[in-house]
Amino acid sequence: MDSFNSAPEAELRPLLAECLAVPRWIDAVVAGRPYASVDALLAASSVAAQRLSDEEVLGAIAGHPRIGERQKTGGVSARWSRSEQSGVDSSQADRLAEANAAYEDRFGHIYLVCATGLSGADMLGNLSSRMDNPPEAELRVVNDELAKIAALRLQKLIGS
């Protein structure tokens, strides 16, 4: 925590953007320093990630690859994304592509789930269960998934 708390803000901001690309969230996490513990940092992250605006949610997911696809850019978030989606195997690629397309047709944005620890079958089941959500409710689900991803990535960032 010491290195996180003492890192220059200019160096920390781009790293935090790899966790959750929402300027208001980044501002809140930076402003909360110093954190006494990892738990305190994660609690502050969770509070700041609650009730993102629709525009913030859509902006944040714009940098995420579709489930089952690899991020086209390099960098930290691409490496994290590959690790997070490691439960997807090539035998599910076609089914995931079809499910992603149906979801995008329904909601107008990519399907996002905190994929860590989930198999491809788990993700397909989750996607299917969310298809009947009203669009505004689905954005809140996506908001929750972004908050989970941010927490996991923060832990990776600080090495815990």
N, CA, C and O of each residue as an XYZ file, in Angstrom:
640
protein
N       0.817     -1.193      0.000
C       0.000      0.000      0.000
C       0.862      1.260      0.000
O       0.445      2.301     -0.507
N       2.056      1.165      0.566
C       2.900      2.356      0.643
C       3.208      2.920     -0.738
O       3.140      4.132     -0.945
N       3.548      2.038     -1.690
C       3.880      2.546     -3.025
C       2.655      3.120     -3.725
O       2.771      4.099     -4.461
N       1.488      2.531     -3.510
C       0.256      3.074     -4.087
C      -0.040      4.450     -3.484
O      -0.351      5.403     -4.199
N       0.062      4.531     -2.181
C      -0.245      5.785     -1.492
C       0.730      6.906     -1.842
O       0.345      8.075     -1.869
N       1.989      6.559     -2.110
C       2.996      7.589     -2.366
C       3.279      7.827     -3.852
O       4.059      8.715     -4.195
N       2.661      7.053     -4.724
C       2.910      7.199     -6.169
C       2.476      8.586     -6.632
O       1.442      9.099     -6.203
N       3.272      9.185     -7.508
C       2.851     10.472     -8.071
C       1.511     10.314     -8.802
O       1.293      9.340     -9.522
N       0.646     11.268     -8.605
C      -0.692     11.216     -9.202
C      -0.623     11.020    -10.716
O      -1.413     10.263    -11.278
N       0.309     11.691    -11.371
C       0.429     11.588    -12.832
C       0.782     10.172    -13.278
O       0.417      9.769    -14.382
N       1.476      9.420    -12.450
C       1.792      8.024    -12.777
C       0.639      7.092    -12.422
O       0.414      6.085    -13.094
N      -0.082      7.431    -11.371
C      -1.149      6.563    -10.880
C      -2.402      6.617    -11.750
O      -3.047      5.591    -11.966
N      -2.748      7.779    -12.243
C      -3.991      7.929    -13.015
C      -4.086      6.974    -14.212
O      -5.115      6.316    -14.365
N      -3.061      6.869    -15.066
C      -3.202      5.939    -16.192
C      -3.321      4.478    -15.744
O      -3.981      3.682    -16.411
N      -2.697      4.126    -14.638
C      -2.816      2.760    -14.126
C      -4.225      2.502    -13.615
O      -4.785      1.426    -13.827
N      -4.789      3.486    -12.947
C      -6.166      3.341    -12.477
C      -7.142      3.267    -13.645
O      -8.150      2.565    -13.565
N      -6.856      3.977    -14.717
C      -7.718      3.917    -15.908
C      -7.735      2.518    -16.505
O      -8.707      2.135    -17.157
N      -6.670      1.750    -16.290
C      -6.640      0.352    -16.747
C      -7.572     -0.513    -15.899
O      -8.018     -1.572    -16.341
N      -7.859     -0.062    -14.695
C      -8.773     -0.787    -13.813
C     -10.226     -0.446    -14.107
O     -11.079     -1.330    -14.184
N     -10.498      0.841    -14.268
C     -11.846      1.319    -14.595
C     -11.699      2.693    -15.235
O     -11.321      3.660    -14.574
N     -11.995      2.767    -16.496
C     -11.778      3.990    -17.275
C     -12.939      4.969    -17.099
O     -13.669      5.271    -18.043
N     -13.086      5.450    -15.874
C     -14.108      6.441    -15.538
C     -13.405      7.546    -14.749
O     -13.003      7.323    -13.607
N     -13.252      8.727    -15.336
C     -12.514      9.797    -14.657
C     -13.014     10.109    -13.247
O     -12.207     10.370    -12.355
N     -14.311     10.087    -13.035
C     -14.859     10.394    -11.699
C     -14.417      9.344    -10.678
O     -14.120      9.683     -9.533
N     -14.372      8.080    -11.082
C     -13.906      7.004    -10.203
C     -12.419      7.196     -9.899
O     -11.995      7.084     -8.749
N     -11.639      7.485    -10.930
C     -10.205      7.705    -10.742
C      -9.971      8.864     -9.774
O      -9.151      8.760     -8.863
N     -10.692      9.962     -9.974
C     -10.568     11.120     -9.083
C     -10.840     10.726     -7.628
O     -10.104     11.124     -6.725
N     -11.886      9.955     -7.411
C     -12.265      9.560     -6.052
C     -11.210      8.648     -5.421
O     -10.867      8.808     -4.250
N     -10.701      7.700     -6.194
C      -9.684      6.785     -5.657
C      -8.407      7.546     -5.321
O      -7.808      7.317     -4.270
N      -7.992      8.438     -6.194
C      -6.791      9.240     -5.938
C      -7.007     10.142     -4.722
O      -6.131     10.243     -3.863
N      -8.152     10.787     -4.645
C      -8.430     11.722     -3.548
C      -8.499     11.029     -2.196
O      -8.282     11.666     -1.165
N      -8.798      9.739     -2.185
C      -8.930      9.008     -0.925
C      -7.619      8.595     -0.289
O      -7.601      8.106      0.841
N      -6.515      8.787     -1.007
C      -5.221      8.389     -0.445
C      -4.850      9.288      0.722
O      -5.240     10.456      0.738
N      -4.126      8.791      1.675
C      -3.556      7.441      1.779
C      -4.579      6.448      2.347
O      -5.422      6.804      3.170
N      -4.483      5.210      1.891
C      -5.344      4.141      2.373
C      -4.588      3.342      3.426
O      -3.407      3.034      3.263
N      -5.280      3.014      4.498
C      -4.658      2.267      5.596
C      -4.431      0.803      5.240
O      -3.556      0.144      5.802
N      -5.233      0.299      4.293
C      -5.153     -1.126      3.950
C      -5.733     -1.351      2.562
O      -6.366     -0.473      1.977
N      -5.498     -2.551      2.055
C      -6.100     -2.950      0.782
C      -7.617     -2.929      0.906
O      -8.314     -2.483     -0.006
N      -8.125     -3.407      2.028
C      -9.583     -3.410      2.224
C     -10.156     -2.001      2.167
O     -11.233     -1.790      1.609
N      -9.444     -1.037      2.739
C      -9.914      0.352      2.693
C      -9.923      0.871      1.261
O     -10.854      1.570      0.862
N      -8.904      0.539      0.490
C      -8.859      0.932     -0.922
C     -10.012      0.297     -1.691
O     -10.684      0.973     -2.471
N     -10.244     -0.986     -1.480
C     -11.324     -1.676     -2.197
C     -12.694     -1.135     -1.798
O     -13.593     -1.042     -2.634
N     -12.856     -0.782     -0.541
C     -14.128     -0.193     -0.099
C     -14.359      1.158     -0.777
O     -15.466      1.454     -1.226
N     -13.309      1.971     -0.846
C     -13.438      3.279     -1.513
C     -13.722      3.097     -2.998
O     -14.516      3.838     -3.578
N     -13.079      2.119     -3.609
C     -13.322      1.834     -5.025
C     -14.773      1.441     -5.249
O     -15.413      1.903     -6.193
N     -15.288      0.586     -4.374
C     -16.667      0.123     -4.505
C     -17.657      1.277     -4.387
O     -18.592      1.382     -5.182
N     -17.455      2.129     -3.409
C     -18.346      3.278     -3.231
C     -18.297      4.180     -4.464
O     -19.335      4.625     -4.954
N     -17.097      4.446     -4.959
C     -16.947      5.346     -6.113
C     -17.524      4.737     -7.389
O     -17.943      5.463     -8.290
N     -17.547      3.402     -7.466
C     -18.036      2.736     -8.680
C     -19.546      2.516     -8.675
O     -20.111      2.101     -9.687
N     -20.195      2.785     -7.567
C     -21.648      2.604     -7.509
C     -22.349      3.703     -8.290
O     -21.944      4.865     -8.271
N     -23.395      3.307     -8.966
C     -24.252      4.239     -9.717
C     -23.489      5.152    -10.662
O     -23.658      6.371    -10.651
N     -22.645      4.534    -11.480
C     -22.047      5.296    -12.568
C     -23.174      5.742    -13.485
O     -24.201      5.070    -13.581
N     -22.992      6.852    -14.147
C     -24.008      7.281    -15.110
C     -24.002      6.312    -16.293
O     -23.038      5.575    -16.502
N     -25.084      6.325    -17.055
C     -25.141      5.480    -18.251
C     -23.969      5.775    -19.169
O     -23.365      4.856    -19.722
N     -23.643      7.053    -19.338
C     -22.536      7.446    -20.214
C     -21.199      6.923    -19.688
O     -20.345      6.500    -20.467
N     -21.022      6.952    -18.362
C     -19.789      6.425    -17.776
C     -19.678      4.917    -17.974
O     -18.605      4.406    -18.293
N     -20.781      4.210    -17.786
C     -20.779      2.756    -18.002
C     -20.429      2.446    -19.456
O     -19.559      1.619    -19.728
N     -21.103      3.107    -20.379
C     -20.858      2.838    -21.798
C     -19.432      3.217    -22.197
O     -18.803      2.515    -22.988
N     -18.924      4.313    -21.658
C     -17.548      4.698    -21.940
C     -16.556      3.692    -21.393
O     -15.563      3.375    -22.049
N     -16.818      3.184    -20.190
C     -15.902      2.220    -19.567
C     -15.881      0.894    -20.312
O     -14.822      0.281    -20.445
N     -17.026      0.441    -20.797
C     -17.024     -0.856    -21.484
C     -16.479     -0.763    -22.899
O     -16.158     -1.780    -23.513
N     -16.375      0.452    -23.417
C     -15.846      0.613    -24.776
C     -14.428      0.067    -24.897
O     -14.018     -0.339    -25.984
N     -13.679      0.051    -23.809
C     -12.309     -0.448    -23.843
C     -12.176     -1.931    -23.575
O     -11.071     -2.473    -23.616
N     -13.285     -2.593    -23.301
C     -13.238     -4.030    -23.006
C     -13.501     -4.842    -24.271
O     -14.335     -4.458    -25.091
N     -12.800     -5.955    -24.435
C     -13.096     -6.834    -25.578
C     -14.375     -7.622    -25.309
O     -14.793     -7.771    -24.161
N     -14.978     -8.113    -26.355
C     -16.112     -9.016    -26.196
C     -15.625    -10.273    -25.478
O     -14.470    -10.675    -25.618
N     -16.514    -10.878    -24.717
C     -16.185    -12.144    -24.071
C     -15.885    -13.151    -25.187
O     -16.654    -13.305    -26.136
N     -14.766    -13.817    -25.043
C     -14.341    -14.794    -26.047
C     -13.411    -14.221    -27.088
O     -12.823    -14.974    -27.864
N     -13.259    -12.904    -27.127
C     -12.333    -12.260    -28.064
C     -11.149    -11.715    -27.286
O     -11.244    -11.448    -26.088
N     -10.063    -11.559    -27.964
C      -8.878    -10.979    -27.345
C      -8.828     -9.494    -27.654
O      -9.165     -9.059    -28.755
N      -8.405     -8.731    -26.668
C      -8.279     -7.294    -26.853
C      -7.244     -7.032    -27.939
O      -6.180     -7.651    -27.963
N      -7.567     -6.114    -28.828
C      -6.717     -5.855    -29.988
C      -5.499     -4.999    -29.643
O      -4.496     -5.027    -30.356
N      -5.587     -4.245    -28.560
C      -4.461     -3.422    -28.153
C      -3.618     -4.182    -27.140
O      -4.064     -5.170    -26.557
N      -2.415     -3.716    -26.941
C      -1.545     -4.323    -25.944
C      -1.713     -3.626    -24.613
O      -2.680     -2.895    -24.396
N      -0.783     -3.853    -23.740
C      -0.791     -3.149    -22.472
C      -1.332     -3.972    -21.331
O      -1.678     -5.144    -21.472
N      -1.390     -3.310    -20.198
C      -1.772     -3.964    -18.954
C      -3.183     -4.521    -19.014
O      -3.399     -5.683    -18.668
N      -4.145     -3.723    -19.443
C      -5.532     -4.203    -19.424
C      -5.742     -5.360    -20.398
O      -6.567     -6.234    -20.135
N      -5.020     -5.385    -21.507
C      -5.125     -6.509    -22.440
C      -4.610     -7.786    -21.779
O      -5.209     -8.851    -21.928
N      -3.518     -7.679    -21.059
C      -2.960     -8.848    -20.360
C      -3.930     -9.303    -19.269
O      -4.163    -10.501    -19.106
N      -4.493     -8.353    -18.524
C      -5.453     -8.716    -17.487
C      -6.691     -9.358    -18.095
O      -7.212    -10.337    -17.559
N      -7.163     -8.816    -19.203
C      -8.355     -9.351    -19.858
C      -8.135    -10.801    -20.297
O      -9.006    -11.651    -20.109
N      -6.969    -11.077    -20.880
C      -6.665    -12.459    -21.291
C      -6.727    -13.401    -20.094
O      -7.286    -14.494    -20.184
N      -6.159    -12.980    -18.990
C      -6.167    -13.796    -17.778
C      -7.584    -13.971    -17.249
O      -7.973    -15.073    -16.864
N      -8.353    -12.891    -17.230
C      -9.709    -12.930    -16.699
C     -10.618    -13.835    -17.526
O     -11.531    -14.460    -16.987
N     -10.373    -13.906    -18.816
C     -11.209    -14.715    -19.696
C     -10.608    -16.097    -19.963
O     -10.990    -16.755    -20.931
N      -9.694    -16.535    -19.136
C      -9.011    -17.803    -19.384
C      -9.940    -19.011    -19.335
O      -9.561    -20.089    -19.793
N     -11.143    -18.859    -18.790
C     -12.096    -19.963    -18.741
C     -12.799    -20.242    -20.059
O     -13.531    -21.225    -20.178
N     -12.582    -19.387    -21.048
C     -13.203    -19.569    -22.361
C     -12.275    -20.417    -23.218
O     -11.107    -20.075    -23.404
N     -12.795    -21.520    -23.738
C     -11.966    -22.314    -24.637
C     -12.473    -22.191    -26.071
O     -13.595    -21.746    -26.314
N     -11.637    -22.588    -26.999
C     -11.933    -22.377    -28.426
C     -13.195    -23.100    -28.881
O     -13.812    -22.688    -29.864
N     -13.591    -24.156    -28.199
C     -14.795    -24.895    -28.610
C     -16.071    -24.069    -28.398
O     -17.119    -24.391    -28.958
N     -15.982    -23.020    -27.601
C     -17.158    -22.196    -27.321
C     -17.170    -20.902    -28.128
O     -18.092    -20.097    -27.994
N     -16.168    -20.699    -28.954
C     -16.023    -19.423    -29.655
C     -17.245    -19.081    -30.505
O     -17.731    -17.952    -30.453
N     -17.741    -20.025    -31.273
C     -18.888    -19.745    -32.142
C     -20.140    -19.428    -31.327
O     -20.870    -18.490    -31.647
N     -20.387    -20.204    -30.282
C     -21.563    -19.957    -29.442
C     -21.469    -18.603    -28.748
O     -22.462    -17.881    -28.649
N     -20.277    -18.258    -28.267
C     -20.101    -16.958    -27.632
C     -20.273    -15.826    -28.626
O     -20.870    -14.800    -28.300
N     -19.758    -15.997    -29.833
C     -19.912    -14.957    -30.863
C     -21.386    -14.731    -31.168
O     -21.823    -13.585    -31.276
N     -22.160    -15.806    -31.310
C     -23.591    -15.691    -31.582
C     -24.321    -15.036    -30.404
O     -25.168    -14.164    -30.598
N     -23.987    -15.464    -29.188
C     -24.633    -14.902    -28.007
C     -24.279    -13.424    -27.849
O     -25.144    -12.607    -27.534
N     -23.003    -13.081    -28.068
C     -22.585    -11.679    -28.004
C     -23.365    -10.834    -29.004
O     -23.814     -9.737    -28.674
N     -23.528    -11.340    -30.224
C     -24.251    -10.595    -31.263
C     -25.703    -10.379    -30.859
O     -26.239     -9.286    -31.041
N     -26.346    -11.408    -30.311
C     -27.744    -11.274    -29.878
C     -27.858    -10.259    -28.738
O     -28.790     -9.454    -28.708
N     -26.916    -10.301    -27.814
C     -26.915     -9.350    -26.699
C     -26.737     -7.928    -27.221
O     -27.466     -7.022    -26.817
N     -25.781     -7.731    -28.106
C     -25.529     -6.393    -28.658
C     -26.728     -5.880    -29.441
O     -27.041     -4.691    -29.379
N     -27.407     -6.762    -30.180
C     -28.630     -6.356    -30.882
C     -29.702     -5.909    -29.885
O     -30.427     -4.945    -30.133
N     -29.792     -6.603    -28.778
C     -30.814     -6.304    -27.768
C     -30.512     -5.014    -27.003
O     -31.402     -4.191    -26.786
N     -29.235     -4.843    -26.593
C     -28.903     -3.748    -25.686
C     -28.095     -2.615    -26.314
O     -28.032     -1.525    -25.745
N     -27.486     -2.841    -27.455
C     -26.722     -1.782    -28.114
C     -25.318     -1.588    -27.581
O     -24.665     -0.597    -27.907
N     -24.840     -2.524    -26.762
C     -23.471     -2.471    -26.245
C     -23.000     -3.896    -25.969
O     -23.792     -4.838    -25.964
N     -21.687     -4.034    -25.738
C     -21.153     -5.372    -25.524
C     -21.633     -5.956    -24.194
O     -21.970     -5.235    -23.254
N     -21.650     -7.274    -24.155
C     -21.922     -8.015    -22.926
C     -20.660     -7.967    -22.075
O     -19.561     -8.229    -22.565
N     -20.821     -7.635    -20.809
C     -19.682     -7.582    -19.899
C     -20.026     -8.338    -18.631
O     -21.097     -8.170    -18.049
N     -19.092     -9.169    -18.225
C     -19.220     -9.897    -16.972
C     -17.828     -9.983    -16.362
O     -16.832    -10.028    -17.084
N     -17.760    -10.005    -15.054
C     -16.486    -10.250    -14.384
C     -16.195    -11.732    -14.593
O     -16.755    -12.588    -13.908
N     -15.315    -12.024    -15.545
C     -15.124    -13.384    -16.039
C     -14.173    -14.227    -15.202
O     -14.071    -15.435    -15.414
N     -13.482    -13.617    -14.264
C     -12.519    -14.364    -13.458
C     -13.204    -15.531    -12.755
O     -14.182    -15.352    -12.030
N     -12.676    -16.716    -12.982
C     -13.199    -17.913    -12.351
C     -14.396    -18.537    -13.040
O     -14.893    -19.571    -12.594
N     -14.870    -17.928    -14.123
C     -16.032    -18.468    -14.842
C     -15.572    -19.250    -16.065
O     -14.609    -18.875    -16.734
N     -16.267    -20.331    -16.342
C     -16.025    -21.073    -17.581
C     -16.812    -20.411    -18.705
O     -17.664    -19.555    -18.464
N     -16.518    -20.814    -19.920
C     -17.292    -20.317    -21.055
C     -18.766    -20.651    -20.904
O     -19.626    -19.838    -21.240
N     -19.061    -21.842    -20.403
C     -20.454    -22.249    -20.196
C     -21.124    -21.360    -19.142
O     -22.289    -20.989    -19.284
N     -20.379    -21.024    -18.087
C     -20.920    -20.120    -17.067
C     -21.280    -18.770    -17.683
O     -22.339    -18.209    -17.402
N     -20.385    -18.260    -18.525
C     -20.617    -16.949    -19.136
C     -21.802    -16.993    -20.089
O     -22.602    -16.058    -20.131
N     -21.917    -18.070    -20.849
C     -23.067    -18.208    -21.740
C     -24.367    -18.246    -20.939
O     -25.357    -17.629    -21.331
N     -24.368    -18.960    -19.832
C     -25.553    -19.022    -18.976
C     -25.891    -17.660    -18.382
O     -27.058    -17.273    -18.317
N     -24.856    -16.936    -17.947
C     -25.068    -15.606    -17.393
C     -25.646    -14.670    -18.443
O     -26.599    -13.936    -18.179
N     -25.065    -14.701    -19.633
C     -25.544    -13.841    -20.723
C     -27.002    -14.156    -21.019
O     -27.825    -13.249    -21.148
N     -27.316    -15.422    -21.124
C     -28.696    -15.831    -21.423
C     -29.661    -15.346    -20.347
O     -30.760    -14.890    -20.662
N     -29.261    -15.440    -19.087
C     -30.146    -15.029    -17.995
C     -30.388    -13.525    -17.971
O     -31.372    -13.066    -17.392
N     -29.513    -12.764    -18.587
C     -29.648    -11.309    -18.588
C     -30.406    -10.770    -19.802
O     -30.714     -9.579    -19.849
N     -30.704    -11.595    -20.754
C     -31.343    -11.141    -21.995
C     -32.738    -10.563    -21.787
O     -33.186     -9.748    -22.594
N     -33.428    -10.959    -20.738
C     -34.771    -10.444    -20.488
C     -34.784     -9.180    -19.635
O     -35.847     -8.615    -19.376
N     -33.606     -8.734    -19.198
C     -33.547     -7.506    -18.399
C     -34.002     -6.312    -19.236
O     -33.717     -6.248    -20.432
N     -34.706     -5.370    -18.615
C     -34.950     -4.098    -19.305
C     -33.595     -3.405    -19.514
O     -32.696     -3.569    -18.689
N     -33.433     -2.644    -20.586
C     -32.139     -2.016    -20.870
C     -31.570     -1.199    -19.712
O     -30.366     -1.246    -19.459
N     -32.417     -0.452    -19.008
C     -31.897      0.366    -17.905
C     -31.428     -0.508    -16.739
O     -30.452     -0.168    -16.070
N     -32.105     -1.618    -16.491
C     -31.674     -2.551    -15.446
C     -30.374     -3.240    -15.855
O     -29.507     -3.485    -15.016
N     -30.244     -3.546    -17.124
C     -29.032     -4.204    -17.604
C     -27.817     -3.296    -17.451
O     -26.726     -3.777    -17.142
N     -27.984     -2.006    -17.660
C     -26.854     -1.083    -17.446
C     -26.420     -1.095    -15.987
O     -25.230     -0.946    -15.707
N     -27.334     -1.266    -15.062
C     -26.963     -1.349    -13.644
C     -26.199     -2.649    -13.373
O     -25.257     -2.658    -12.580
N     -26.599     -3.745    -14.027
C     -25.867     -5.007    -13.900
C     -24.448     -4.821    -14.436
O     -23.484     -5.259    -13.807
N     -24.317     -4.181    -15.582
C     -23.000     -3.920    -16.163
C     -22.179     -3.050    -15.215
O     -20.982     -3.282    -15.042
N     -22.810     -2.056    -14.604
C     -22.137     -1.209    -13.616
C     -21.558     -2.072    -12.489
O     -20.406     -1.891    -12.094
N     -22.355     -3.005    -11.979
C     -21.890     -3.896    -10.914
C     -20.716     -4.751    -11.379
O     -19.766     -4.970    -10.627
N     -20.783     -5.233    -12.613
C     -19.691     -6.053    -13.150
C     -18.416     -5.221    -13.309
O     -17.319     -5.710    -13.043
N     -18.558     -3.980    -13.737
C     -17.400     -3.087    -13.837
C     -16.755     -2.875    -12.471
O     -15.529     -2.855    -12.359
N     -17.569     -2.719    -11.439
C     -17.048     -2.528    -10.085
C     -16.259     -3.754     -9.629
O     -15.214     -3.621     -8.993
N     -16.761     -4.952     -9.955
C     -16.050     -6.188     -9.596
C     -14.718     -6.272    -10.331
O     -13.695     -6.614     -9.738
N     -14.737     -5.959    -11.621
C     -13.512     -5.990    -12.420
C     -12.504     -4.981    -11.876
O     -11.317     -5.285    -11.763
N     -12.978     -3.783    -11.539
C     -12.092     -2.751    -10.992
C     -11.431     -3.237     -9.705
O     -10.236     -3.019     -9.508
N     -12.190     -3.893     -8.827
C     -11.632     -4.390     -7.571
C     -10.545     -5.441     -7.832
O      -9.485     -5.412     -7.207
N     -10.813     -6.354     -8.746
C      -9.816     -7.378     -9.065
C      -8.550     -6.762     -9.657
O      -7.433     -7.152     -9.317
N      -8.746     -5.810    -10.533
C      -7.593     -5.175    -11.180
C      -6.821     -4.307    -10.206
O      -5.596     -4.230    -10.299
N      -7.489     -3.660     -9.286
C      -6.786     -2.888     -8.258
C      -5.887     -3.807     -7.440
O      -4.749     -3.455     -7.130
N      -6.397     -4.979     -7.092
C      -5.590     -5.943     -6.337
C      -4.366     -6.364     -7.136
O      -3.277     -6.506     -6.579
N      -4.538     -6.562     -8.430
C      -3.377     -6.887     -9.283
C      -2.403     -5.719     -9.330
O      -1.188     -5.910     -9.277
N      -2.940     -4.516     -9.430
C      -2.125     -3.324     -9.519
C      -1.233     -3.150     -8.289
O      -0.060     -2.792     -8.404
N      -1.797     -3.404     -7.130
C      -1.005     -3.207     -5.914
C      -0.287     -4.483     -5.481
O       0.439     -4.496     -4.487
N      -0.500     -5.547     -6.237
C       0.246     -6.777     -5.993
C      -0.233     -7.587     -4.804
O       0.555     -8.283     -4.164
N      -1.529     -7.498     -4.504
C      -2.018     -8.314     -3.384
C      -2.781     -9.521     -3.884
O      -3.266    -10.320     -3.082
